[in-house]
């Protein structure tokens, strides 16, 4: 594929010719039938609005701003540019602000040096100019947290050292795997019980800005427990913003140990395979990836698969076969979204990387197996998990319609969800139904958040408020037809919350089947009678 080619998005397995009306360019973002979403990291290669416009057309759903790099002024400018660009795409282009977390690095060196197996070196938290005999690791509690036998990795795990003892503030290490040590290289200490608190001082300064910018998501790095998530959430609340959702990045063994509590405390999860692949053996990463995705799917929490997915496209115009397989298998595993990092932030082919990612993901979607598992049962629950049960019912109904479409060649179907917070849409999505999910909401924030959720094409509809449930449904379907989200000849599965007030939480979620044409005709008659 050349850099000038414009490849149309492949049809999803449920699509038929003419299934979606052709929309104007300004509506294209909201109407694309898409299942697995694409998150793109922005940087020097993608700071131009024309490039970002092409990335949206190629399949970008969410942008990621990496706060490990750049100044606050740069992030603010780019954030505002994205919001302006989003105005041309239904205002629904979601944003993730990614915190650096307690990033540990080597300090400054006199010059790079080689460590060989058997070499003994001292490391310290003191700020010194390092040599082969002694150098800095930027972690204040280094001597307190490291114990004899702990492992220390430098430069993405290339250099492996083992702690043999301590001498005051110095930690004495022996090299076990050789490599070059130089300035500002990443350090991992997978076996140590690190005491660093989240958020870090840098994170706090970044969160003050993030609370003002008001993105949809903040990604928390090196989360180890539910307490870490809760502390970040509380800090945002203290800054006056309780609305930003938290994505926990799983990067350390302790996070795998505490995975269930982290998922429960978080709004979404990121399988951050970069540091995780250093902190645990690389052959254990695939199982950890599949396990995290499955647990998030069952909880109805979005999960992003990240790191080195199309790494070769930083320099090359097409991915390797192994990279294509990685993305493909991530989709089959059940990831809600796949992420591009350096491929789009500093790569030579950012638009092409999105196109390839999008094509691979859509191809994999054609081979997703049907999900049959029933809603998970909480043995301590006093009543059934109603939102999850409704999601399973929508999935089962979707399967019935799929059989009718195949046997009777009836018109295709969509699942139309009316939602305020997005929870009902997530509960429908977790079962990976056979038909596209259209989520209609009067909350712009919810519409943007749902762009991270598998199979959901969200739409912000400002006039959905109505005291009569079926008039609300009629208004929503009228909007969806006008904007090309459903066809007037469709039969749709509608999931909506009751309009009754003071109901118990999660009660009053309704599901029905409607012929769109009949609903709109009845709506016209209703208005005619009133006139």
C-alpha positions, 0 to 999 in steps of 0.5 A, a space after each residue: 500500500 502506498 502512502 497516497 492510497 485511500 483504502 475504504 474500511 472493509 465491511 464488517 461481517 454483519 454489513 450488507 451493500 447499502 446497509 449504511 447510507 453514504 454520509 457527508 464528511 462531517 458525519 463520517 466519524 459517528 457512522 463508521 461501523 467498527 468493532 475494535 477501536 484504535 487509540 493513537 498516541 500523538 507526538 511530533 509526527 502527528 501534531 499537524 491537523 491535516 495529518 490528524 484529519 487523515 488519521 480519523 478517516 483511516 480509523 482513529 477513535 481515541 487520541 492519547 497524549 503522553 505526559 511523560 514527554 512535553 511541557 504543559 503548554 504543548 499538551 494544552 495546545 494540542 488538547 485544544 486543537 483536538 477538541 476543535 478538530 472534534 467539532 467537525 466529527 460530532 464532537 466525539 473524538 475522545 482523549 486519553 491523558 497518560 501519566 508518567 507514574 514513578 518512572 525509574 531511570 539511570 542518572 547521568 554518566 561520565 560516558 556509556 560503559 559496558 557491564 559484563 557478567 560477574 562485574 560488581 557495581 554500586 547503585 545509589 539514589 544520590 545524584 552523581 555523575 556515574 561510572 562503571 563502578 557507581 551510578 545513580 538510579 532515580 528512586 529515592 527509596 532504593 536502599 530501603 526497598 531493594 533486598 539481597 536477591 532482588 533483580 534490577 533490569 536496565 535498558 528495557 531488560 537488556 542488562 540484568 543485575 542481582 542485588 548481593 548486599 547493601 552499604 549505607 545508601 549504596 546497593 551492591 549488584 552483580 551483573 548477570 546479563 551484559 549490556 551497555 549502561 548510559 544516561 536516562 535508561 529505564 530501570 525495572 525492579 520486578 521483585 522489589 516491594 516498591 514503596 512509591 506512592 501514586 500519584 507522584 509529585 510530577 503526576 500531581 502537577 499533571 493532574 492539576 492541568 488534566 482536571 482543567 482540560 477535562 479529557 474523557 480518560 486519564 491513564 495511570 501508570 504502574 498501578 499496583 493496587 485498588 488504593 493507587 486507583 482510589 488515590 488518583 481518583 480522589 486527587 482529581 475530585 479534590 481538583 474539582 473534577 470527579 468525571 474523568 475516568 481512570 484507565 489502570 495500566 498493568 505493568 508490574 507483577 504486583 498488579 497481576 496479583 491484585 488484578 481483580 481489585 484493580 479492575 473493580 476500582 478502575 473504569 478501564 484497563 490497559 495491557 501495557 506490555 512494554 514494562 510488563 514484558 521486562 518485569 515478567 518473563 516474555 513467555 508469560 506475557 501472552 497468558 497474562 494478556 489473555 487473562 486480563 482481557 477475559 476478566 475485563 470483558 466479564 466485568 464489562 470494563 473496556 480493555 486496551 492492548 498496547 505496546 509494539 503492535 506495529 513497531 516496525 512501522 516507525 520506519 517501514 511503510 508496512 508491518 511485519 507478518 508477526 505484527 499483523 498476527 499480534 493485532 489479529 490475535 489481540 482482537 480475537 482475545 477480546 480487546 476493546 481497543 488496540 493502541 499505536 504508540 511510537 508508530 504514530 507519535 514519532 513514526 514516518 508513516 502514522 496514517 498508514 499505521 492506522 490504516 493497517 491496524 484498522 484493516 487487520 482489526 476488521 479482518 479479525 472481527 470477521 472470525 470472532 467466535 460467538 460468546 455463549 457465557 451467561 452473566 457471572 453470578 455473584 454468590 453474595 448478591 441479593 438479586 440478579 445483576 440486572 444490567 448484565 442480564 439485559 446485555 445477555 438478553 440483547 445478545 441472545 435476541 441478536 443471535 435470533 435475528 442473525 438466524 432470520 437474516 441468514 435463512 429468510 434474507 430479512 433486513 439487517 438489524 442493529 441494537 440501539 441503546 439509550 444511555 446516560 452514563 454508558 453502563 448499559 451500552 457496556 453491558 451489551 458490548 461485553 457479550 460481543 453481539 452479532 449486530 452493531 451497537 448504536 448508543 444514543 445519549 444526551 451526554 457528550 462526555 458519555 458519547 466520547 467515552 463510549 468510543 473506547 468500547 467494542 462495537 459501540 458507535 455512540 452519538 450525542 443527541 441533545 433533545 433526548 430528554 422526554 418524560 414518555 419512554 416511547 417518545 424518547 425512543 421515537 426521537 432517538 430513532 428519528 435522529 439515528 435515521 437522519 444521521 445514517 446510523 440506522 436504516 428506516 427499514 430496519 427492525 431494531 433491538 432497543 435497550 433503554 432505562 425506565 423514565 420512572 423516578 426513584 427506582 432502585 439502582 439498576 432496576 427498570 432497564 427495558 428491552 423491546 423490538 421495534 420496526 423503525 418505519 412504524 415508529 416514525 409513522 406513529 410519531 408523525 400521527 401523534 404530532 398530527 393529533 396534537 396539532 
